[in-house]
Amino acid sequence: MINLLPLSKLINSIFFFLIIVFKSTISSGAEDIWKKQDTNSDSTDLESQNESQQEIVIQSPIISSDEISKISINIEEQTLNKSEQTIIGLFDPQENEFDINLWSTTDGTEIKNIFKRINKLKLSEFSQDLLFRILFTNAYSPRNNLTSDDFLKIKINWLIKNERFQDLENLLLLNPEAGRVSKAVRYIVDEDLSNGNIKPVCKKIDSLKKNIKNNYLEKVIVYCLIHDNRKEEAQLYLDLLMETGFNDSFFENKINFLLGINESSNQKIKDDNLFNFYLSHITSDNFEYIPDNSTNKYIWRYLSSSNLIKIKNLEDKEVILTYEKAAAQNSFSKEEIFNLYKQILFNVNQLINATEAYKNLSNYEARALIYQKILLSENIEKKLYFTFLLKQLFEKDKLENVYVKELSNILKSINPEEIPDNYAKLVTDTIKQNSSTTGKIKFENDVLHKSKVIKHFLENEDKIKKTQKDFDSVYKKIKRNKKYFISIKDVIVLESLQSDGVVLPKDIDYANLASELTVPKNLVTLAEQKQTGLLMLKIVEIIGEDNIEDLDPETIYFLNNILNKLNLKKIRNSILTQALPVRT
């Protein structure tokens, strides 16, 4: 009698695989936060599917040619349209007054070169926001010397470098095809997994897996199938993966344990990447791990979020310094650092004579002592003295990032009326420096660029009649001042108002004043050639690390002039909003 059990198992496996394939196909219309809703489907869809089908042959290594030599199945052919000009972004062009051909005529080599320079800069908040809007406006890619895929990688690399996790998530949400860049998906996976929660990881990777061709992410897919109690699918997926040459004994050991094939798991902790570390943790009988300076930042975060950090020796200088450095790099909780400081023991004499005692301690012990002294001090002047001394101690070891939030909290906890005069300005400036809020605008109607006229740029509303009325009123006032000098900032306001349709008095000879100001010829040329994308990159590079309010008036002028020529009034207004007003 012929044993048909192996044949039966194979047929069942193939049938199961077919169910998975077709289930995946027909479920494409299901609600999914990671997929766009298709509102354009019609009755022709089924016909097009049938036309695109091709025969795929699965050959069996088990069944002999005398029994069943092969099994043929038809599945939907899935091809990725790799046109030379794809559109992947977050903003409609009109949202930022751009054009869909933002990059079309630009040489890709120039884009790559300017990005090399920009990536060396620590961009200001304004520059970074402007670059973000430029990069992620929906537009065709350059036609020459830069493929769509390479341009997409530039964009994704920039998001990752600047840790813009939510923006990358939104990009994948609106453009699932961007998921073919494995680096982007892995970043999303590691960011979520580092928070100790596998559920969002599995949800997102399930929606993106059709574009994934990466061993790291494919291993996550297998695990997520197990996590979702789809063990047979996980086994099949792993088998198919191994047929392609995949070989990872550590992973196989962990998966076989989770599948129930093996009764025990290898207890080795592997920390070469976050996912291996996660598998090590969840399959360990008695997990214990001590991070060091070489520990991956994601592993640091996972340890912290999963409450796996246990410091046994608070007197070990190297251990504490390791944690301080991790906090400075945003890999470890800054709040936990100050909790550690509270646990370090000092004698009474050290606390009483902290002003001198800290000098004889190691760097981290000195910071801990001064921090405890701050908490114990009731005298406001002494409290402030130690507060700013601690700031210096953090700066000495280039760890100032650790103290920023706690410093603000300490200063804000002090009644402003109790702050001594010799500390008042320092406290105010420090709080302001660490705060993102801006002061109220103070209008001065005897100076054009500080007057109520600039509401025209602040409100971003097309109210020409109101602006005209405000301008006429202010101009009458300044005209009476025979000593009034039209500044560069006034010229900027006049030029922009006229560009927007405000009628200027004939006796204002601002054009003559403007003629004395220069606009870089290379920017003018790019504007004339309508190479808007490249021009905006150069503007980002020019502003660079500076805040708008710190730019000189001549720079503000030529930026404003170029933006007026290109009719990019939203961006122009965002610059003028910061460059012109006086804030209190």
C-alpha positions in Angstrom: 0.0 0.0 0.0 1.3 3.4 -0.9 1.6 5.8 2.1 -0.4 8.9 1.0 0.2 10.9 4.3 3.1 13.0 3.0 1.2 13.7 -0.2 -1.9 14.7 1.8 0.2 17.0 4.0 1.7 18.7 1.0 -1.6 19.2 -0.8 -3.1 20.6 2.4 -0.1 23.0 2.7 -0.5 24.1 -0.9 -4.2 24.6 -0.4 -3.6 26.6 2.8 -1.1 28.7 0.9 -3.7 29.4 -1.9 -6.2 30.4 0.7 -3.7 32.9 2.2 -2.9 34.3 -1.3 -6.5 34.7 -2.4 -7.6 36.0 1.1 -4.9 38.6 0.8 -6.1 39.6 -2.7 -9.8 39.9 -1.8 -9.2 41.7 1.4 -7.5 44.6 -0.2 -10.6 46.6 0.1 -10.8 46.1 3.9 -10.4 49.1 6.1 -6.7 49.6 7.1 -5.1 52.6 8.6 -2.0 52.0 6.5 -3.8 52.0 3.1 -5.5 54.6 1.0 -9.1 54.0 0.2 -9.6 53.2 -3.4 -12.6 55.3 -4.7 -12.0 54.6 -8.3 -12.6 50.9 -8.6 -15.3 49.8 -11.0 -16.7 46.7 -12.8 -13.6 46.5 -15.0 -11.3 45.6 -12.1 -12.1 41.8 -12.4 -11.5 41.8 -16.1 -8.1 43.5 -15.7 -7.2 41.0 -13.0 -8.0 38.1 -15.3 -5.9 39.6 -18.1 -2.9 40.0 -15.8 -2.9 36.5 -14.4 0.0 34.2 -15.2 0.8 30.6 -14.4 3.2 29.8 -11.6 4.5 26.3 -11.2 5.4 24.9 -7.8 7.6 21.8 -8.0 7.5 19.3 -5.2 10.7 17.7 -3.9 8.6 15.1 -2.1 6.2 13.8 -4.7 7.7 11.6 -7.4 7.2 12.3 -11.1 5.2 9.1 -11.3 2.6 10.4 -8.9 2.2 14.2 -9.2 5.0 15.9 -11.0 3.8 19.4 -10.5 0.9 21.5 -9.3 -0.1 24.6 -11.3 -1.8 27.5 -9.8 -2.9 30.9 -11.1 -2.4 33.9 -9.0 -2.7 37.6 -9.6 0.5 39.1 -11.0 1.7 41.9 -8.8 4.0 44.3 -10.5 5.3 47.6 -9.3 5.1 50.4 -11.8 8.6 51.9 -11.8 8.0 54.9 -14.0 10.9 57.3 -14.3 8.8 60.0 -12.7 6.9 58.9 -9.6 5.1 61.2 -7.2 5.5 60.4 -3.5 4.8 63.1 -0.9 2.6 64.6 1.8 1.5 68.0 0.5 -0.5 69.0 -2.6 1.6 71.5 -4.6 -0.9 74.3 -4.2 -0.7 74.0 -0.4 2.7 75.7 -0.5 2.1 77.5 -3.8 4.5 75.1 -5.6 4.1 73.4 -9.0 4.0 69.7 -9.8 7.2 70.2 -11.9 9.1 71.5 -8.9 12.1 69.3 -9.8 11.5 68.3 -13.4 14.1 70.5 -15.1 16.8 70.2 -12.4 19.9 68.2 -12.8 19.9 65.5 -10.1 23.6 65.9 -9.6 23.1 69.5 -8.3 20.4 68.2 -5.8 22.8 65.5 -4.5 25.6 68.0 -4.1 23.5 70.6 -2.2 22.1 67.9 0.1 25.7 66.9 1.0 26.2 70.4 2.2 22.9 70.8 3.9 23.3 67.5 5.8 26.4 69.0 7.4 24.4 71.8 8.9 22.4 71.8 12.1 19.4 73.5 10.6 17.4 76.0 12.5 13.7 75.1 13.2 12.6 77.4 10.4 15.1 76.0 7.9 14.2 72.4 8.8 10.4 73.2 8.4 11.0 74.8 5.0 13.1 71.9 3.8 10.4 69.5 4.9 7.7 71.4 2.9 9.9 71.4 -0.1 10.9 67.8 -0.1 7.5 66.4 0.6 5.4 68.4 -1.8 3.9 66.0 -4.4 5.9 66.6 -7.5 7.7 64.8 -10.3 11.2 63.7 -9.6 14.2 65.1 -11.6 14.5 63.7 -15.1 18.3 63.6 -15.2 21.0 62.0 -13.0 18.7 61.1 -10.2 16.2 58.2 -10.3 12.9 58.4 -8.5 14.0 55.6 -6.1 17.3 57.5 -5.3 15.4 60.7 -4.7 13.0 58.9 -2.4 15.9 57.5 -0.5 17.3 61.0 0.0 14.0 62.1 1.5 13.6 59.1 3.7 17.2 59.3 4.9 16.6 62.9 5.9 13.5 62.0 7.9 15.4 59.3 9.7 18.5 61.4 10.3 16.3 64.1 11.9 14.2 61.5 13.8 11.0 62.6 12.3 9.2 59.4 13.1 5.6 60.7 12.8 6.3 62.3 9.4 7.8 59.0 8.1 4.7 57.2 9.3 2.5 59.6 7.5 4.5 59.2 4.3 4.0 55.4 4.4 0.4 55.8 5.3 -0.3 58.0 2.3 2.3 56.3 0.0 2.5 52.6 0.7 4.8 52.1 -2.2 7.4 54.0 -0.3 7.6 50.8 1.8 9.9 49.3 -0.8 12.6 51.3 0.9 13.4 48.7 3.6 15.3 51.3 5.7 12.1 53.3 6.2 10.0 50.3 7.4 12.8 49.1 9.6 13.0 52.5 11.2 9.2 52.4 11.9 9.5 48.9 13.3 12.5 49.7 15.6 10.9 52.9 16.9 7.7 51.2 17.9 9.4 48.1 19.2 11.7 50.2 21.3 8.7 51.3 23.3 8.1 47.7 24.3 4.9 47.2 22.3 4.7 44.7 19.5 1.1 45.3 18.5 1.6 48.4 16.4 4.7 46.8 14.9 2.7 43.8 13.6 -0.2 45.9 12.4 1.9 48.2 10.3 4.2 45.5 8.9 1.2 43.4 7.9 0.0 46.2 5.7 3.5 46.8 4.1 4.7 43.3 3.8 4.0 43.0 0.0 6.8 45.4 -0.7 9.3 43.9 1.8 12.4 42.1 0.6 14.6 42.3 3.6 15.7 39.5 6.0 15.3 41.6 9.1 11.8 42.6 8.3 10.8 39.2 7.0 11.8 37.7 10.4 9.5 40.3 12.0 6.7 39.1 9.7 7.2 35.5 10.8 7.1 36.4 14.4 4.1 38.6 14.0 2.2 35.7 12.5 2.9 33.7 15.6 2.0 36.7 17.8 -1.3 36.9 16.0 -1.9 33.1 16.6 -1.4 32.3 12.9 1.3 29.6 13.5 0.6 27.6 10.4 1.1 30.6 8.3 4.3 31.5 10.2 5.7 28.0 9.6 4.8 28.2 5.9 6.3 31.6 5.5 9.5 30.5 7.2 9.7 27.4 5.0 9.4 29.5 1.9 12.0 31.9 3.2 14.5 29.1 3.9 14.0 27.8 0.4 15.4 31.1 -0.9 18.6 30.4 1.1 17.7 32.1 4.4 19.8 30.8 7.2 19.7 32.1 10.8 20.1 29.4 13.5 19.5 31.9 16.4 16.2 33.0 14.8 15.1 29.4 13.9 15.8 28.3 17.5 13.6 31.1 18.9 10.8 30.6 16.4 10.7 26.8 16.8 10.4 27.4 20.6 7.5 29.9 20.0 5.9 27.5 17.6 6.0 24.7 20.2 8.3 22.6 18.2 11.1 22.8 20.7 10.5 22.6 24.5 13.2 25.0 25.4 15.1 27.9 23.8 18.7 28.9 23.6 19.3 31.4 26.5 21.9 33.4 24.6 21.2 37.1 24.5 21.9 38.6 21.1 22.2 42.4 21.0 23.4 43.0 17.4 19.9 44.5 16.6 16.7 45.3 18.5 14.6 42.5 17.1 17.1 39.8 18.1 17.3 41.4 21.5 13.5 41.4 21.8 13.5 37.6 20.9 16.2 37.1 23.5 14.1 38.8 26.2 10.8 37.1 25.5 12.3 33.6 25.4 14.5 33.9 28.4 13.9 32.2 31.7 15.8 34.8 33.7 16.7 37.8 31.6 19.4 40.1 32.7 21.4 42.6 30.6 23.8 45.5 31.5 24.1 48.1 28.7 27.3 50.0 28.0 28.5 52.8 25.7 28.3 50.5 22.6 24.7 49.5 23.3 22.3 50.4 20.4 20.0 53.4 21.2 16.9 51.3 20.5 18.0 48.7 23.0 18.5 51.4 25.5 14.9 52.6 24.9 13.6 49.0 25.1 15.3 48.4 28.4 13.9 51.6 29.8 10.3 51.1 28.5 10.3 47.5 29.7 11.6 48.3 33.2 14.7 46.1 32.6 17.3 48.6 33.8 18.6 47.7 37.3 21.6 49.6 38.6 23.2 47.6 41.4 26.2 49.8 42.1 25.5 53.5 42.3 29.2 54.1 43.2 30.4 52.8 39.8 31.5 56.0 38.0 31.6 54.4 34.6 28.1 52.9 34.9 26.5 56.2 35.9 28.4 58.1 33.2 27.1 55.6 30.7 23.5 56.3 31.7 24.1 60.1 31.6 25.5 59.8 28.1 22.6 57.7 27.0 20.2 60.3 28.4 22.0 63.1 26.5 21.5 61.1 23.3 17.8 60.6 24.1 18.2 56.9 24.5 17.5 56.9 28.2 15.0 58.8 30.3 16.4 62.1 31.6 14.0 62.0 34.5 15.6 58.7 35.6 19.0 60.4 35.8 17.7 62.8 38.5 16.1 59.8 40.3 19.5 58.2 40.3 21.0 61.3 41.8 18.6 61.2 44.6 19.7 57.7 45.5 23.4 58.5 45.9 24.4 58.8 49.5 26.3 61.8 50.9 27.2 62.6 54.5 25.9 65.6 56.4 29.2 67.6 56.0 29.2 67.2 52.2 25.6 68.5 52.0 26.2 71.4 54.4 29.5 72.4 52.6 28.4 71.5 49.1 29.9 74.7 47.7 33.4 73.3 48.3 32.7 69.5 48.7 31.6 68.9 45.1 35.1 69.9 43.9 36.6 66.8 45.5 34.1 64.4 43.9 33.9 62.6 40.6 31.9 64.5 37.9 28.7 62.5 38.3 28.9 62.6 42.1 29.4 66.4 42.0 26.2 66.7 39.9 24.3 64.5 42.2 25.5 66.4 45.3 24.6 69.8 43.8 21.2 68.5 42.7 20.4 67.3 46.2 21.5 70.6 47.5 19.0 72.4 45.2 16.2 70.2 46.5 17.1 70.9 50.1 17.7 74.7 49.8 15.0 77.0 51.1 16.9 80.2 50.6 16.0 81.4 47.1 19.3 83.0 46.3 21.2 79.9 47.3 18.8 77.7 45.4 19.4 79.8 42.3 23.2 79.7 42.8 23.3 75.9 42.9 20.8 75.7 40.1 23.1 77.5 37.7 26.2 75.8 39.1 24.6 72.5 38.2 24.1 73.9 34.6 27.8 74.5 34.4 28.7 71.0 35.6 26.5 69.5 32.9 28.0 71.7 30.3 31.5 70.8 31.4 30.9 67.2 30.3 28.8 68.2 27.3 25.7 66.8 28.8 23.7 70.0 28.9 20.8 68.4 27.0 20.1 66.2 30.1 19.4 69.3 32.3 17.4 71.5 30.0 13.9 70.4 31.1 14.8 70.0 34.8 16.4 73.4 34.8 13.2 75.0 33.5 11.1 73.1 36.0 13.2 74.3 38.9 13.1 77.9 37.8 9.4 77.9 37.1 8.8 76.5 40.6 10.2 79.6 42.2 7.8 82.5 42.8 9.0 85.3 40.4 8.4 87.9 43.2 11.0 86.1 45.4 13.7 86.1 42.8 16.6 88.5 43.7 17.3 91.4 41.3 20.8 90.0 40.5 19.2 86.8 39.2 16.0 88.2 37.6 17.4 88.7 34.0 19.3 85.4 34.0 16.1 83.5 35.1 13.9 85.2 32.6 16.4 84.7 29.7 16.9 81.0 30.6 13.1 80.3 30.8 12.6 82.1 27.5 15.5 80.2 25.8 14.1 76.9 26.9 10.5 77.8 25.8 9.1 77.6 22.3 6.5 80.3 23.0 6.9 83.7 21.4 6.0 87.0 22.9 3.1 89.3 21.9 3.7 91.6 19.0 4.1 95.3 19.8 3.1 97.6 16.9 4.8 101.0 16.5 2.8 103.0 13.9 5.6 105.6 13.6 7.8 103.0 12.0 6.6 101.4 8.8 8.0 97.9 9.2 6.8 97.8 12.9 3.4 99.2 12.2 -0.1 97.7 12.0 0.6 97.4 8.2 2.5 94.2 8.8 -0.7 92.5 9.9 -1.0 91.9 6.2 1.8 89.3 6.4 0.9 88.0 9.8 -2.7 87.1 9.2 -2.1 85.3 5.8 -5.5 86.7 4.6 -6.2 88.5 1.4 -7.6 91.8 2.8 -6.1 94.3 0.4 -8.7 97.0 1.2 -8.0 96.8 4.9 -4.2 96.7 4.3 -4.6 99.7 1.9 -6.5 101.7 4.6 -3.9 100.8 7.3 -1.0 101.7 5.0 -2.5 105.1 4.0 -3.0 105.9 7.7 0.5 104.9 8.7 2.1 106.7 5.7 0.4 110.0 6.6 1.9 109.7 10.0 5.5 109.0 8.9 5.3 111.5 6.1 4.9 114.3 8.7 8.2 113.2 10.2 10.7 115.1 8.0 13.6 113.2 9.5 12.1 109.8 8.8 14.6 107.4 7.1 13.3 104.6 4.9 15.2 101.5 6.1 15.9 98.3 4.3 13.1 96.6 6.2 10.8 99.4 5.1 11.8 98.7 1.5 11.0 95.0 2.1 7.5 95.9 3.3 6.9 98.3 0.4 8.0 95.9 -2.3 5.9 93.1 -0.9 2.8 95.3 -0.5 3.1 96.5 -4.1 3.6 92.9 -5.2 0.3 92.0 -3.4 -1.7 94.8 -5.1 -1.4 97.7 -2.6 -1.2 101.1 -4.3 1.8 103.1 -3.1 2.0 106.9 -3.2 4.0 108.3 -6.1 6.3 110.3 -3.8 7.7 107.1 -2.4 10.9 106.4 -4.3 11.6 103.0 -2.7 12.6 101.6 -6.1 15.7 103.9 -6.1 16.6 102.6 -2.6 16.0 99.0 -3.7 18.4 99.5 -6.7 21.2 99.8 -4.2 20.4 96.4 -2.8 21.7 93.3 -4.6 20.2 89.9 -5.2 22.6 87.0 -5.9 22.7 86.4 -9.7 22.6 82.6 -9.3 19.3 82.9 -7.5 17.9 85.2 -10.1 18.9 82.8 -12.9 17.3 79.8 -11.1 14.1 81.9 -10.7 14.1 82.8 -14.4 14.6 79.1 -15.3 11.7 78.1 -13.0 14.0 75.7 -11.1 12.0 76.3 -8.0 12.9 73.2 -6.1 16.7 73.8 -6.4 16.2 77.5 -5.7 14.4 76.6 -2.4 17.1 74.2 -1.4 19.6 77.1 -1.9 17.5 79.3 0.3 17.4 76.6 3.0 21.2 76.5 2.8 21.5 80.3 3.0 19.3 80.5 6.1 21.0 77.3 7.4 21.5 77.3 11.2 20.3 80.9 11.7 17.0 81.9 13.1 15.1 84.3 10.8 15.2 87.1 13.3 19.0 86.9 13.4 19.5 87.4 9.7 20.7 90.8 8.5 18.2 93.0 6.6 20.1 92.7 3.3 19.7 88.9 3.4 16.0 89.2 4.3 15.6 91.6 1.3 17.0 89.4 -1.4 15.1 86.3 0.0 11.9 88.4 0.0 12.6 89.7 -3.5 13.1 86.2 -5.0 10.0 84.9 -3.3 7.9 87.8 -4.6 9.2 87.0 -8.1 8.1 83.3 -7.8 4.8 84.3 -6.2 5.6 82.1 -3.1 3.7 84.4 -0.7 3.1 81.9 2.0 6.8 81.2 2.5 7.5 84.9 2.1 5.0 85.7 4.9 6.5 83.0 7.2 9.8 84.8 6.9 8.4 88.3 7.3 6.4 87.1 10.3 9.6 86.4 12.2 11.8 89.1 10.7 9.7 92.2 11.1 7.6 92.3 14.3 8.9 93.5 17.7 7.8 91.0 20.4 7.5 91.6 24.1 
